[in-house]
Amino acid sequence: MTSSFDVEAARVHFPALQQEQVFMDNAGGSQVLGSVVESICSYMINTNVQLGATYKVSQASTEGFSNGYKAAASFINAQPEEINIGVSTTQLLHNLSTALQFQPGDEVIVSKLNHEANSAPWVRIAERLGLTVKYWSSSHPTNPTCEVAELKTLLSDRTRLVTCPHASNITGTISPIREIADAVHAHPRALLCVDGVALVPHRPVDVKALDVDFYAFSWYKVYGPHLAQLYASSRVFDQIQSLAHFFKPTDTLDLKLNLASANYELTNSIPAVVEYFGAEPSKTWAEMAAHEERLQAIFLEFLASDARITIIGDPSAQRDVRVPVISFTVQGVGSQQLVEAVEGRSAYGFRSGHMYSHRLLKEVCGLADVEDGVVRVSFLHYNTKAEVQGLVKVLQEVLA
C-alpha cells in the first residue's frame, strides 16, 4: 500500500485548499483546478462570443469549444461525436430516456444501488410507455453489490435496458462492469447504461474496453466545471431519436440530444482537467489510487474498531474493491447529529443523508430513517494522511 504520490505538489493546483476548511464531501463535488478557473476567466474576457461566425474571435471561440469536446471524449477513450455535454448527469439521462426507442413489451432492469439519476428517467419512461420495470437488488444489507448472478435471473429476450452504477455513491464499491456488459449483450436488444459519477474521480475509464452502450459522469466531481457528460456508442445511434430542431443534422450524439449548445466557457475549460493528469496519465492515476487506498485504510480501520459503527459497504480498503466513498451509521447517534458535533469542534466538512440513493438505503439496507440516512465521508487524492488522522481523532472525541 505504498505510494510515491506527492500530495503537497498536487494541492498547489487547487486554490480552495489554501483555506481552513477541510474538504471531505468530495463525492458531492470536488474542488476545482486553478487552471480551470483561469481558462474560464480567459474565455469570458477574450472570446465570449457566439460560435460559428467567420470573424477572428468567433473562430477562436469555436476552436476552443471543439477542443473541449475532443479532450472530453479522449478522457474516456471515445470519439467526439459519441459524447453529449450538458448541465448534469440527471438531465442528460432524462434526455436520453426520452430519445431512446422502445417497443411494447420491453423490459427495463434498474439497479437498487443506483443514484436516482440513473433510475428515475427509466422508471418514468416505463410508466409512460407501459414497459415492465424489474429491480435488480442485493442480498446483503450492509455490503450491497451489483451481483451478476442476480442480474442473469432478471435478463430475458425482452430486456431493452439495464442500468447500474460503476461505483455506488454510498458504498464506494466498484461494480464488475465488463462482466455485466457481457451478460447484458448476450440478449439481442439489451443495452447497458452505467452511471460513472462516483468512479470517474478515482479511476481511468475506457468505455470501449468496458463495452458499455451508455456512460455518464459529472466533470464537477473530477476537478472541473459544473458540467456533465454522456457517452453513447456509435453502434446504437440509430436507436436514438433526435430531440433537436428539425433542420439540424443528427450525425453526432450532441446534435441528437442537446437542446442547445453546452456552456461555452465551461466546455472550453475541460482540456485543463485532462492536462492535469500529465504526459503519463496511467501512472498518475495509479499513484492517486495508491494514495487514496492508504487514506481509506486509515479511516476504515478506525470505523471497524468501534462496535457501535456499521460500515455500509465493503470494509476492505483495497483499491480494486472500492473507491474512498465511505458511509456508516452509529448505533444510538443520528447521522446529522454526528456531522454537526464534528463541525462544532473542527473544520471538517462532510455530510449525512441518503445522497439520492433512497431505494438503496430504504429497500436494501433497511434504514429506518432514510432522510437522516448515513454519514458519508469521501476523500480525493488531494486529501492528506494528516487530515484523515485528524478526522479520526475528532470522531473519537465526539463518540466518547
C-alpha positions as CSV (number, residue, x, y, z in Angstrom):
1,M,0.0,0.0,0.0
2,T,3.0,2.3,-0.6
3,S,2.6,5.4,-2.7
4,S,5.0,7.7,-4.4
5,F,2.3,10.3,-4.9
6,D,3.3,13.8,-3.9
7,V,0.1,15.1,-2.3
8,E,1.5,18.5,-1.4
9,A,2.5,19.1,-5.0
10,A,-1.0,18.2,-6.1
11,R,-2.6,20.5,-3.6
12,V,-0.9,23.5,-5.1
13,H,-3.1,23.2,-8.1
14,F,-6.3,23.7,-6.1
15,P,-6.8,27.3,-4.8
16,A,-9.6,26.4,-2.5
17,L,-7.3,24.1,-0.4
18,Q,-5.5,27.1,0.9
19,Q,-8.3,27.9,3.3
20,E,-9.1,26.5,6.7
21,Q,-11.9,24.2,5.6
22,V,-11.0,20.5,5.2
23,F,-13.0,19.1,2.2
24,M,-14.3,15.6,2.8
25,D,-17.5,15.9,0.9
26,N,-15.8,15.3,-2.4
27,A,-18.3,12.7,-3.7
28,G,-20.7,15.7,-3.8
29,G,-18.3,17.8,-5.8
30,S,-14.5,18.1,-6.0
31,Q,-12.6,21.3,-5.7
32,V,-11.6,23.0,-9.0
33,L,-8.2,23.2,-10.5
34,G,-6.7,26.7,-10.7
35,S,-6.0,26.1,-14.4
36,V,-9.8,25.5,-15.0
37,V,-10.6,28.8,-13.2
38,E,-8.0,30.6,-15.4
39,S,-9.4,29.1,-18.5
40,I,-13.0,30.2,-17.7
41,C,-11.8,33.7,-16.9
42,S,-9.8,33.9,-20.1
43,Y,-12.7,32.8,-22.2
44,M,-15.0,35.4,-20.6
45,I,-12.5,38.2,-21.1
46,N,-11.2,37.3,-24.6
47,T,-13.6,35.0,-26.5
48,N,-17.1,35.4,-25.1
49,V,-19.0,35.4,-28.4
50,Q,-21.4,33.2,-30.3
51,L,-19.8,30.2,-32.1
52,G,-19.8,29.6,-35.8
53,A,-19.2,33.0,-37.3
54,T,-16.2,33.8,-39.6
55,Y,-14.7,36.7,-37.7
56,K,-11.5,36.1,-35.8
57,V,-12.7,36.0,-32.2
58,S,-15.6,33.7,-33.1
59,Q,-13.3,31.3,-34.8
60,A,-11.1,31.2,-31.7
61,S,-14.1,30.6,-29.5
62,T,-15.4,27.8,-31.8
63,E,-12.0,26.2,-31.8
64,G,-11.8,26.2,-28.0
65,F,-15.3,24.7,-27.8
66,S,-14.3,22.0,-30.3
67,N,-11.1,21.2,-28.3
68,G,-13.2,20.8,-25.2
69,Y,-15.2,18.1,-26.9
70,K,-12.1,16.4,-28.1
71,A,-10.5,16.4,-24.7
72,A,-13.7,15.2,-23.0
73,A,-14.0,12.3,-25.4
74,S,-10.4,11.3,-25.2
75,F,-10.7,11.2,-21.4
76,I,-12.9,8.1,-21.6
77,N,-11.5,6.7,-25.0
78,A,-14.5,7.8,-27.0
79,Q,-14.9,9.9,-30.2
80,P,-16.2,13.5,-30.0
81,E,-19.3,12.5,-32.0
82,E,-20.1,9.9,-29.3
83,I,-20.5,12.4,-26.4
84,N,-23.0,14.9,-25.2
85,I,-22.1,17.6,-22.7
86,G,-24.8,19.2,-20.5
87,V,-25.7,20.7,-17.1
88,S,-25.9,17.5,-15.1
89,T,-25.9,13.7,-15.3
90,T,-29.5,13.7,-14.2
91,Q,-30.5,16.0,-17.1
92,L,-28.5,14.0,-19.7
93,L,-30.1,10.7,-18.7
94,H,-33.6,12.2,-18.7
95,N,-32.9,13.4,-22.3
96,L,-31.6,10.0,-23.3
97,S,-34.6,8.2,-21.8
98,T,-36.9,10.5,-23.9
99,A,-34.9,9.8,-27.1
100,L,-34.2,6.1,-26.8
101,Q,-36.6,3.9,-28.8
102,F,-38.7,1.3,-27.0
103,Q,-41.2,-1.2,-28.2
104,P,-44.3,-2.6,-26.4
105,G,-43.4,-5.5,-24.1
106,D,-39.8,-4.1,-23.5
107,E,-38.4,-4.6,-20.0
108,V,-36.1,-2.3,-18.1
109,I,-33.8,-3.6,-15.3
110,V,-32.9,-0.9,-12.7
111,S,-30.3,-1.5,-10.0
112,K,-31.3,-0.5,-6.5
113,L,-27.7,0.6,-6.0
114,N,-28.3,3.5,-8.4
115,H,-28.2,7.1,-7.6
116,E,-31.7,8.3,-8.6
117,A,-30.3,10.0,-11.6
118,N,-30.0,6.5,-13.3
119,S,-33.3,5.2,-12.0
120,A,-35.9,8.0,-12.3
121,P,-35.7,8.6,-16.0
122,W,-36.1,4.9,-16.8
123,V,-38.9,4.3,-14.3
124,R,-40.8,7.3,-15.6
125,I,-40.5,6.4,-19.3
126,A,-41.5,2.9,-18.4
127,E,-44.7,4.2,-16.7
128,R,-45.4,6.5,-19.7
129,L,-45.0,3.7,-22.3
130,G,-46.3,0.8,-20.3
131,L,-43.0,-1.0,-20.1
132,T,-42.0,-3.5,-17.4
133,V,-39.6,-2.5,-14.7
134,K,-37.6,-5.1,-12.9
135,Y,-35.5,-4.1,-9.9
136,W,-32.0,-5.6,-9.5
137,S,-31.4,-5.8,-5.8
138,S,-28.8,-7.2,-3.5
139,S,-28.9,-9.9,-0.8
140,H,-26.5,-8.1,1.6
141,P,-27.9,-5.2,3.6
142,T,-24.6,-3.7,4.8
143,N,-22.4,-4.6,1.8
144,P,-24.7,-4.5,-1.2
145,T,-23.2,-5.1,-4.6
146,C,-24.3,-5.4,-8.2
147,E,-24.3,-9.2,-8.3
148,V,-24.1,-10.6,-11.8
149,A,-25.7,-13.9,-10.9
150,E,-28.8,-12.0,-9.7
151,L,-28.8,-9.9,-12.9
152,K,-28.8,-13.0,-15.0
153,T,-32.1,-14.2,-13.4
154,L,-33.7,-11.0,-14.5
155,L,-32.5,-10.8,-18.1
156,S,-34.6,-12.1,-20.9
157,D,-35.0,-11.5,-24.7
158,R,-37.5,-8.8,-23.7
159,T,-34.8,-6.8,-21.9
160,R,-34.2,-3.5,-23.5
161,L,-32.1,-1.7,-20.9
162,V,-30.1,-2.4,-17.8
163,T,-28.9,0.5,-15.5
164,C,-26.3,0.3,-12.8
165,P,-23.5,2.4,-11.1
166,H,-19.9,1.8,-11.9
167,A,-19.4,2.6,-8.2
168,S,-22.1,3.2,-5.6
169,N,-22.1,6.8,-4.3
170,I,-23.0,5.3,-0.9
171,T,-20.7,2.2,-0.6
172,G,-17.9,3.1,-2.9
173,T,-17.9,-0.5,-4.1
174,I,-16.7,-0.9,-7.8
175,S,-19.1,-2.9,-10.0
176,P,-17.7,-5.5,-12.5
177,I,-18.9,-3.5,-15.5
178,R,-17.4,-5.6,-18.3
179,E,-18.8,-8.8,-16.8
180,I,-22.2,-7.1,-16.5
181,A,-21.9,-5.9,-20.1
182,D,-21.2,-9.4,-21.4
183,A,-24.3,-10.7,-19.6
184,V,-26.5,-7.9,-20.9
185,H,-25.2,-8.2,-24.5
186,A,-26.0,-11.9,-24.6
187,H,-29.6,-10.8,-25.2
188,P,-30.2,-9.3,-28.7
189,R,-31.8,-5.9,-27.9
190,A,-30.4,-5.3,-24.4
191,L,-28.4,-2.2,-23.8
192,L,-26.3,-1.1,-20.7
193,C,-26.4,2.3,-19.2
194,V,-23.8,3.0,-16.5
195,D,-23.6,5.9,-14.0
196,G,-19.9,6.6,-13.6
197,V,-20.2,9.7,-11.3
198,A,-18.7,8.1,-8.2
199,L,-16.0,6.2,-10.0
200,V,-14.5,8.6,-12.5
201,P,-12.8,10.9,-10.0
202,H,-10.7,7.9,-8.8
203,R,-10.0,5.7,-11.8
204,P,-9.4,6.0,-15.6
205,V,-12.3,4.9,-17.7
206,D,-12.2,3.2,-21.1
207,V,-15.7,2.9,-22.5
208,K,-14.6,0.7,-25.4
209,A,-12.9,-1.8,-23.1
210,L,-15.9,-1.8,-20.8
211,D,-18.2,-2.4,-23.8
212,V,-21.0,-0.2,-22.4
213,D,-23.7,1.3,-24.6
214,F,-24.1,4.5,-22.4
215,Y,-21.9,6.0,-19.8
216,A,-22.4,9.2,-17.8
217,F,-20.4,11.2,-15.3
218,S,-20.0,14.8,-13.9
219,W,-17.0,16.9,-14.6
220,Y,-17.6,19.0,-11.4
221,K,-16.7,15.9,-9.4
222,V,-13.4,15.5,-11.5
223,Y,-11.8,18.8,-10.6
224,G,-13.6,20.6,-13.4
225,P,-16.5,22.9,-14.1
226,H,-20.2,22.2,-13.3
227,L,-20.9,20.1,-16.4
228,A,-21.8,16.5,-17.1
229,Q,-21.0,14.2,-20.0
230,L,-22.9,11.3,-21.6
231,Y,-21.4,8.7,-23.9
232,A,-23.3,6.6,-26.4
233,S,-21.6,4.0,-28.5
234,S,-21.9,4.9,-32.2
235,R,-23.3,1.4,-32.8
236,V,-26.6,2.5,-31.1
237,F,-27.0,5.9,-32.7
238,D,-29.8,4.6,-35.0
239,Q,-31.8,3.7,-31.9
240,I,-31.7,7.3,-30.5
241,Q,-34.2,9.8,-31.9
242,S,-33.2,13.4,-32.2
243,L,-34.6,15.9,-29.8
244,A,-33.2,18.9,-31.8
245,H,-34.8,21.3,-34.3
246,F,-36.0,19.5,-37.4
247,F,-33.4,21.3,-39.6
248,K,-30.4,20.3,-37.6
249,P,-28.2,17.4,-38.7
250,T,-28.2,14.3,-36.5
251,D,-24.8,12.7,-37.1
252,T,-23.4,13.2,-33.5
253,L,-24.9,12.4,-30.1
254,D,-24.7,16.1,-29.2
255,L,-26.7,17.1,-32.2
256,K,-29.3,14.5,-31.3
257,L,-29.7,15.2,-27.6
258,N,-28.5,18.8,-26.8
259,L,-31.5,21.1,-27.0
260,A,-28.9,24.0,-27.1
261,S,-25.1,24.1,-27.1
262,A,-23.3,23.2,-24.0
263,N,-22.0,26.1,-21.9
264,Y,-19.2,27.7,-23.9
265,E,-16.8,28.9,-21.2
266,L,-17.1,25.7,-19.2
267,T,-16.7,23.3,-22.1
268,N,-13.6,25.4,-23.2
269,S,-12.0,24.6,-19.8
270,I,-12.2,20.8,-20.0
271,P,-8.8,20.4,-21.6
272,A,-7.3,21.9,-18.5
273,V,-8.7,19.0,-16.4
274,V,-7.3,16.4,-18.9
275,E,-3.9,18.1,-18.9
276,Y,-3.7,17.9,-15.1
277,F,-3.1,14.1,-15.4
278,G,0.2,14.8,-17.3
279,A,2.1,13.1,-20.1
280,E,1.7,9.7,-18.4
281,P,-1.9,9.6,-17.2
282,S,-1.9,5.9,-16.4
283,K,1.0,6.5,-14.0
284,T,-0.7,9.5,-12.4
285,W,-4.0,7.5,-11.9
286,A,-2.1,4.6,-10.4
287,E,-0.3,6.9,-7.9
288,M,-3.5,8.6,-7.0
289,A,-5.3,5.3,-6.4
290,A,-2.5,4.1,-4.2
291,H,-2.6,7.3,-2.1
292,E,-6.4,7.1,-1.8
293,E,-6.1,3.5,-0.8
294,R,-3.8,4.5,2.1
295,L,-6.2,7.2,3.2
296,Q,-9.3,5.0,3.3
297,A,-7.3,2.2,5.1
298,I,-6.8,4.6,8.0
299,F,-10.4,5.6,8.2
300,L,-11.9,2.1,7.6
301,E,-9.6,0.7,10.3
302,F,-11.0,3.3,12.8
303,L,-14.6,2.6,11.8
304,A,-14.1,-1.2,12.2
305,S,-12.6,-0.7,15.7
306,D,-15.8,0.7,17.2
307,A,-18.6,-1.9,17.7
308,R,-21.2,0.8,17.6
309,I,-20.4,1.7,14.0
310,T,-21.8,-0.1,11.0
311,I,-19.9,0.4,7.7
312,I,-22.3,0.4,4.7
313,G,-20.1,-1.1,2.0
314,D,-17.0,-3.3,1.8
315,P,-14.8,-2.9,4.9
316,S,-11.7,-3.6,2.7
317,A,-9.5,-0.7,1.7
318,Q,-8.2,-2.5,-1.4
319,R,-8.2,-0.2,-4.5
320,D,-9.6,-2.9,-6.8
321,V,-12.6,-3.3,-4.5
322,R,-13.7,0.2,-3.7
323,V,-13.0,3.9,-4.0
324,P,-12.8,6.2,-0.9
325,V,-16.5,7.0,-0.7
326,I,-17.2,5.7,2.8
327,S,-20.6,5.6,4.5
328,F,-21.6,4.4,8.0
329,T,-24.1,4.6,10.8
330,V,-23.5,4.8,14.6
331,Q,-25.8,3.0,16.9
332,G,-27.8,5.4,19.0
333,V,-26.5,8.5,17.3
334,G,-28.3,10.3,14.4
335,S,-26.2,10.8,11.3
336,Q,-26.7,14.6,11.1
337,Q,-26.3,14.8,14.8
338,L,-22.8,13.3,14.4
339,V,-22.0,15.6,11.5
340,E,-22.9,18.7,13.4
341,A,-21.0,17.5,16.5
342,V,-17.8,17.3,14.4
343,E,-18.5,20.6,12.7
344,G,-18.9,22.2,16.1
345,R,-15.3,21.4,17.1
346,S,-13.4,21.3,13.8
347,A,-13.1,22.5,10.2
348,Y,-14.0,19.1,8.7
349,G,-16.7,19.2,6.0
350,F,-18.7,16.1,5.1
351,R,-22.4,15.2,5.2
352,S,-25.3,12.9,6.1
353,G,-28.4,11.8,4.3
354,H,-29.5,9.4,1.5
355,M,-27.4,11.1,-1.2
356,Y,-30.2,10.4,-3.8
357,S,-29.7,6.7,-3.3
358,H,-33.1,6.5,-1.5
359,R,-34.0,3.0,-2.7
360,L,-30.7,1.5,-1.7
361,L,-30.9,2.8,1.9
362,K,-34.5,2.1,2.4
363,E,-35.2,-1.1,0.5
364,V,-31.8,-2.9,0.6
365,C,-30.1,-1.6,3.7
366,G,-33.3,-1.3,5.7
367,L,-32.6,2.1,7.3
368,A,-35.5,3.2,9.5
369,D,-34.8,6.9,8.9
370,V,-33.8,7.3,5.3
371,E,-33.8,11.1,5.4
372,D,-31.2,11.1,8.2
373,G,-29.5,8.3,6.3
374,V,-25.9,7.6,6.7
375,V,-22.8,9.6,7.4
376,R,-20.7,9.9,4.3
377,V,-17.0,10.8,4.2
378,S,-15.3,11.0,0.8
379,F,-11.7,11.5,0.0
380,L,-9.8,12.6,-3.1
381,H,-6.2,12.5,-3.9
382,Y,-5.6,16.0,-2.6
383,N,-6.6,14.9,0.9
384,T,-3.7,14.2,3.3
385,K,-2.9,11.5,5.8
386,A,-2.8,14.1,8.5
387,E,-6.3,15.3,7.6
388,V,-7.7,11.8,7.8
389,Q,-6.0,11.1,11.1
390,G,-7.3,14.4,12.4
391,L,-10.9,13.4,11.5
392,V,-10.4,10.1,13.3
393,K,-9.3,12.0,16.4
394,V,-12.3,14.3,16.3
395,L,-14.7,11.4,15.8
396,Q,-13.1,9.5,18.7
397,E,-13.7,12.6,20.9
398,V,-17.2,13.1,19.8
399,L,-18.2,9.4,20.2
400,A,-16.5,9.2,23.6
